[in-house]
Amino acid sequence: MFFRYHGISTDIKDGKLIYRIHFIDTIGADEKALLRQFQYSKIAVFILCFAINDKESYSDIQTYWIPELRPFMVNNPLLLVGKYYKRL
């Protein structure tokens, strides 16, 4: 099965320097864990998002995502982002 993820790229200018930034939203399904891990070696900063109004969302960060990412976070920073999620 082909591994697909959602992503977006943008360039940020700082004087004469240009930085290309790729944001990747990987699939959270357990059966895709090994495929996700192939991407982790290319990551400079891990950004984990959770819904501040959903306790399960934060719990998933602690029990699922941190343990999965920890082996790949040797020198990579982790940015934890809390957002408000409004259900429609």
C-alpha positions, 0 to 999 in steps of 0.5 A, a space after each residue: 500500500 502506498 503511504 500518503 500524507 498531507 503536507 504543505 511547503 513554504 519559503 521563509 526569507 531572512 535577509 539573503 537566506 531562504 529557508 524551505 519549510 515542509 509541514 507534514 501531517 502523517 497518518 495516525 493509524 497504528 498499521 502505518 507506524 513503520 512507514 511514518 518512522 521513515 519520515 522521522 529521520 528527515 525531521 528537524 523540528 517535531 510539532 505535535 498539536 492537540 485540542 485543549 478542549 479534548 482530554 483524549 487528544 492530549 492523552 494521545 500526545 503523552 501515551 502514543 506520540 511521545 513514545 513513538 517519536 522519542 527514539 528519533 528526537 536525539 537533537 530535534 526540538 519538540 514544539 507542543 501546540 494546544 489549539 481549540 477545536 470547535 466541532 461543527 
